[in-house]
Amino acid sequence: MSNTKTVGKIEKFDEFNGHQIDKLTLSNANNVSISVITLGSTLYELNVPDQDGGSRNLILNFKHSQDYFENPFYISMGIGRTGGRIADGQLVIDDQQTQLPQNEGTTTLHGGPHGFNTQIWQGELGKQDGNDVIIMHHLQKSADDGFPGDMAVTITYTLSSDNVVSINFAAKSSAKTVFNPTQHTYFNLGKTSDIMNHQLKLNSTQALKLDDKKIPTEDRIDVEGTPYDFRQTKNLGQAIQAMSATKEKGFDDVFAVNPDANNIIAELKDPETNCAVAIESSRSGMILFTANSFTHDHMNFVRTDGVGYPHEGVAMEPMILPKPGQDRDFSEMTIPEDQTVAYSIKYHLSF
Ligand code: BGC
């Protein structure tokens, strides 16, 4: 009898700074497999069968651990304690201000210089309903990243028999702190080196207006009649081209999202391969980053054999929608002391 369960394995990926980095893989009966490396709890592969009997990796990855730190793009890495930007690194919880370490000029981006992505996680295989699952553990210490509280974090990756990848982030902290994690997955569902021919739909009517440091302001952009309007499925490349007069020359934006009845917030498809991903999240925001500033150098991608290309992938990063930066209102992402809080992101794959 063939095995209809999801099965896992662990193997060595490489060495980084004197530490062994492992790769953990789950495979289901449909020839779909996912893998995660212990460096940064980084999603390494989402492999689906292609039409020629081979397999296609739907996300961007690098050849070596070191490659992940040769550029500022957090390629498919685990992000925390908080995704997005904290203005001037000034965190406020209950009127108490904490000065966080900064890693983008004066800003604290994606958890700062010692965020989840920089940590080596302890990876193991576990069981859920008879299926293997990938579990990553890490104790994120206040002394290391400057946020209040020592936070025990577990990220669990599962792959269902109907090709849903689910990522569950659970955290418990020794003091009140903030938690708004995400996975910085860059999708490229096609055969080419960019996502310009992909189609995108977003359940969003507004994006946040950002200042020149990309910090959210109190102003909103109504998407109607603008390139930000993805309410109906449309070609992503044309939308990016419509942004060519902007400084960013594409999207690096925070959308307010309205999860539908099934908590779907975004759907991406490549019409050539027919591969698609629907993103499920119950949180109120999502960053859309179309990799506008990717360069040829310092981007040792497996897909394009060591060279990077602008728009090589698109990142959609579910998170709690940030409040205007200067308001310093972190209440929605604040978690109590000693209580487990969890968020999940699901990728529904089709091919
Ligand atoms: C940010 C971009 C940044 C990218 C990679 C996105 O979430 O909004 O500005 O370049 O992550 O770090």
Boltz pocket constraint, residues with backbone or C-beta under 6 A from the ligand:
constraints:
  - pocket:
      binder: B
      contacts: [[A, 72], [A, 73], [A, 74], [A, 84], [A, 214], [A, 252], [A, 253], [A, 287], [A, 289], [A, 317]]
      max_distance: 6.0
